[in-house]
Amino acid sequence: MPLKNFFPQAFHGICMYHLLNNLKTKFWNKTKELEQHYIRTAKTYNLQDFHVLFYTLYSAVPGVKEYLEAVGLDRWTRAHAPSRRYNIMTTNISESLNVVLVKVRELPITAFVNEIRLLCQKWFHERRTKPAGCTTMMSKDVEMKLEERKDRAQAMGVICADQYTFDVVDGDRNYCVDMALWTCTCQKFQLD
């Protein structure tokens, strides 16, 4: 039975960092321009911003437009993703473990397994003790993120259209937020 039957919302996205490495290999003479523009283009939420950033990218790096379009915009960009990426633009935990275990890979198997045990033990201890310092229902990371967003939001203008709908003015941009439907014209609600 096809996987789509069990996970109808799932799609095959591409890790933006792996794709960036492929781009660096193919367009090695424009690495600085690639890094500068590619990540912003991949991570942007709305199509209007995407088109501006993508134009900047392919203007700086000839040939990259055709390459990335052949890959499929829906596979590497947040703005074109057919469903939510849940802020995950890179690959799974096995990639992270590979990086952490690179120094101990050559050890005999028993020493290697012991290193994995010690690493997991350390991680579990950190995760167990970290919440002890929490003074609210949220983790420190979430509190910091909310504080950053609060500071940014205070610079925005909000005009209430009705009970659930608001116009948000962010500099020279206007967005419409519908709290009943959890949508925003910036696309952040829909894509994260």
N, C-alpha and C positions, 0 to 999 in steps of 0.2 A: 504494500500500500504506500503511495507517495507521501513524503514528509509534509507536503502542503495540506493534506487531509487532516493532520494532527495539529499543525501550526499554520493556519491560514494567513495570519498577519506577518509571518516571517518572510524575509527576503535575503538574498545573498549580497550583502554589502562587502565592500573592500576596505581593509585597514588603510587609513590615510597615510600612516607612516611608511608602510611597505610600498604603497604606490609612490610616495615621495622618493623613496630609495630607487625605485625603478626609473623615475623621471630623472633623478640625478645621474644615473648611469647613461641614460639615453641622451640627455641634454647637458652633459658634463661641463660645457663651456659657459653655461648660464646658471650655475648652482645657486649663486647669491640671489638672483632675481626669482628663481623658483621658490626657494625657502621663504623669501619675503612675501610673496603673493599667494602661493598655493594653499597654505594652512588657513589663512583668512577666508579664501574662496571656498574651501571645503566645509568650514565650520559655520558659515553665515546661514541665517535662518530663512530670510525671505528672498524671493526671486529677483526683486528689483536690485537689492544689494549684490546678489550673486552675479547678475549680468554685468554690473559695473566692475566688480572685482575680477570676474573671469576675463573681461575685455582687457583689463590692466595686465593680467597674467599672460594672456596669449599675445599681447602687443609687445611685452618685454621678452618673451621666449618664442620665437618663430617655430612652428611645427607642433607646439604643445596642445593647441586647440584640437587638432585632428586626432592626436594620440588620446587625449582625455575623452573626447566624444566617442571614439571607438570603444573605449573601456565601458562607457555608459555613464552619463551624468548621475543617474539614479543610484549607481553603485558606490560612489565616493563622495557625493555632496549631501549635506543635510537638507538643503533647500529643495532638492529633487527626489529625496527619499520617498518611496511609495508608502511607507508607514513609519512609525516612530523608531528612532535610533536610541532613544532613552539616554542621550548624551554619550553614547558609546561610539567613538569614532576609530577605535583601535581594536586589536584582536584580543583573544582570551587569556586566561591566567597562565596557560602553559608557556606563553611568550615571556611573561614576567618571571616564572620559575626558571626558565632557561638562562636568563640574565643573571639571576641570583646564584645559580648553581654552576656557572661556567668555570669557576676556579677549582671546584671539587670533583669535576667530572672524571678526572683521570685517577682518582683514588680507587683502591679495591672496593668491591661491592659492599662489604660490611661497613667500612668507614664512610662510604658514600651515603648509605642508608642512615647511618648514625648522624651525619651532617644534616640530612633532611629532617630527622627527628628533632635535633637541636634547633633548627631553624623554625619548625612548626611550633615547638615548645615556646620559643621566644615570641613568636607572633601571637600565640594564644594568650600568653601572659600579658603582653602589651594591650591586647584587646579587652582582657578581663579588667586590668587596672585603669585603663583610660577612662571608662565611665565613672569611676569613683570621684573624679574631679569635676564632674558635671553638676551644675547647680540648677539646671532647667531640664526639661524633657528632651532637649536637643543636644546633639554632640557639639563639641567645640568647633569642628569644621563647619557644621551647618550654621552655628551662631555667627561665625566670621563671615560666611557667605551672605547671610541675611543682613548683617551690619553693612557690608559693602553695597548690597542692593538697596538698602534703606537710604544710604548716603546718596546714591545715584538717583533714586526715586524722588528725593526731596527737591531735586533740580527740575523735575518734570511738572508740567501743568496737567491737572485732571479736571475734566468737565463732565458732570453727571448728565447723561442723556435721559435715562430712566432708572428704574430700580436696579437693573443688572448691567446696563450698558454705559460705558464711559469712553470719552474721547481723551486720549493721552497725547500731550504735546511734549516731545523730546527734542529740544533744539529746533531744527528746521523740519522735523518729521512729525507726522500725525498718525496715530494708530487708533483703532476702534477695538475696545476690549468688551467681550460679552461674558460676564461671570456665570450666567445661567448655562451657557453652552461650552464654557471653558475654551473660548477661541479668542484670538487676537490677530489683527491684520499683519503683525510682525512675524507670525507663525510659531513663536516660541511655545505657546500652549499646545499646539497641535503636534509639534515635532519632538518635544522632550517629555 
